[in-house]
Amino acid sequence: MELRVAQSALEDLQAIQEHYIEESVPHIGDGYVTAILEQAEMLCDTLMLAGLSPSLV
């Protein structure tokens, strides 16, 4: 399953990373962004296994 992310969501993720870069802890921002994307992928996979379309939920 392909995870597609809206431009506004990408901008939000970039803003998270930029914030933590400014705070001198870029690894924290990277960790949050990675966790968010992993959870989104897991949700898509779960919906597909349940026979639902993520675009309809």
FENBEL-V508509 format. One record per helix or strand. SS is the DSSP state (H for helix, E for strand). FROM is the first residue (numbers start at 1). TO is the last residue. If there is no record, write none. Layout:
# FENBEL-V508509
ss:SS from:FROM to:TO
ss:SS from:FROM to:TO
This chain:
# FENBEL-V508509
ss:H from:7 to:22
ss:H from:26 to:49
ss:H from:54 to:56
